[in-house]
Amino acid sequence: MICIRRGILDNAGQTVTYALQSLGWPEVQDVRIDKVIEFDLEESDWKKAEAIAKSQTNEVMEYYKLEEINEKT
């Protein structure tokens, strides 16, 4: 997940906040729009996963969190 750092204005989130409030949900506050990037690796390789996440992150304005998901099919 790539998230906008607190203190950075999230224009898209602010627009969604105002839209939801105008649609009748006045209790909605401080919507943040983040990105989720999902990818598969042949084996668990955190170094490679970090490199992928870092390459998609503007580290001045954003930070990333990695999470491993094990799905059994």
Backbone hydrogen bonds, N-H to C=O, Kabsch-Sander energy under -0.5 kcal/mol:
donor,donor_aa,acceptor,acceptor_aa,energy
2,I,35,K,-3.0
3,C,1,M,-0.5
3,C,63,Y,-2.9
5,R,61,M,-3.1
8,I,5,R,-1.8
11,N,9,L,-0.9
14,Q,10,D,-2.6
15,T,11,N,-2.3
16,V,12,A,-2.3
17,T,13,G,-2.4
18,Y,14,Q,-2.4
19,A,15,T,-2.3
20,L,16,V,-2.7
21,Q,17,T,-2.3
22,S,18,Y,-2.3
23,L,19,A,-1.2
24,G,21,Q,-1.3
25,W,20,L,-2.1
28,V,25,W,-1.6
34,D,32,R,-0.6
35,K,2,I,-2.6
38,E,36,V,-0.5
45,D,43,E,-0.6
49,A,45,D,-2.4
50,E,46,W,-2.7
51,A,47,K,-1.9
52,I,48,K,-2.2
53,A,49,A,-2.5
54,K,50,E,-3.0
55,S,51,A,-1.9
56,Q,52,I,-0.8
56,Q,53,A,-0.9
57,T,54,K,-1.2
59,E,57,T,-1.1
61,M,58,N,-1.2
62,E,58,N,-3.0
63,Y,3,C,-2.3
65,K,1,M,-2.4
70,N,68,E,-0.5
71,E,69,I,-0.8
73,T,71,E,-0.6
